[in-house]
């Protein structure tokens, strides 16, 4: 089983979860190919984490499946924008933590 994490990426966890749900349970090679053509910022980040998890496990992408792809909320950067009459409104810049686990197809069949 290969694992990989990417922490504190400047990306909304809500938007990243949409992509993570699509690739969960997929073959790693197929997931990497489909993420390459997605226009989202999250797709590029998740594909890097998947590639890292495959390499950490010492596998080839065609022989593993993505057993878990999870996106957790990280700390929020709080900024302020000046407005009329000396006021300020808050701007929230969310961050995410992405966790990916890959396992071989044979290991999945045993369970």
N, C-alpha and C positions, 0 to 999 in steps of 0.2 A: 504494500500500500504506500503510495506516495502522497505527501501532503505539502501544501504551500500556502503562505499567507501574504497579503499585501495590506499594510496598515497605513492609516492616516492619509488616504488618497482623497484629493479634493473633488469629490463626486457625491451626488445625492444618493443616499442608500435606497430611496424609493425607486429611483430610475434604474439603479444598478440591479435591483431585485428582479425587475422585469426580464432582464437579459439572463440572469442567473437561473431563473426558473425554466427558461427555454433549453438550456444546455444540460441540466441535471438529468442523469440517466443515459446520456448520449455516449456514443463512441468518441473518444478524445480526438481522433483524426477528423471525424465528421464535424465535431463541435468547433475545432480550430478553423476549418474551412468555411463554415457558415458565419462565424464571428468576423472573419476577414472582410466580408461584404456588408456588414451592418454599419450604418452611419453613426451609431451612438458612441459617445466617449467611453461608456462603460464596457462596450464590446472589446475595445482594444486592451483595456486594463484586465478584463477577465481572461482574455486569450493569453496574455502574458503569464498570468497566474497558473492557468491550466498547463501551459508549456513547461513552467517551472516545476509543477507537481509531477509531471510525467518524467522529467529529467531527474528529480530527487528520488523517485522510486526506481530509477534505472530501467525504465520500460521504453518501448517504442509506442508512438501514438495509436497505431492501429490495433494494438493488443490490449488496450485498457478502456474502461468506461469511467465516466465521472460519477462516482458514488455519492458525493456530496458537494454542493456549491452553495455557500452561505454568505450573505452580505449583512453585516452588523453595522449599527450606527456608531460613529466615532464622535469625538468632541466637535462642537460647533464654534466656528470663528465668528465672533460678534463684532460687527462694524456699524458705523453710523453715517447716514447721509444727511447733509445740511438741507433744511427746508425753509420755507418762507417764515418770516417773523422770528428768526433766531431759534427755531425749533430744530429738532433732529429726529429722524425716524430710523429704527434699527434695520440692519441688513444681516441675515443669517447665512453664513457660508458653511454648509454641512460637510462633514468628512465621513469616510466609510472604511470598514475593515472587510476585506474579502478573503474567505477561506475556501480552499478547494482540496478535496480528497479524491484520488483516483485509485482504482483497484483492478486487478487483472480479471478477465472474463471467467477463468477457471475458478477463481476464488469466489466469485458471485454465484456460480452454479452449485457449489458445495453447500451454501447456506440455504 
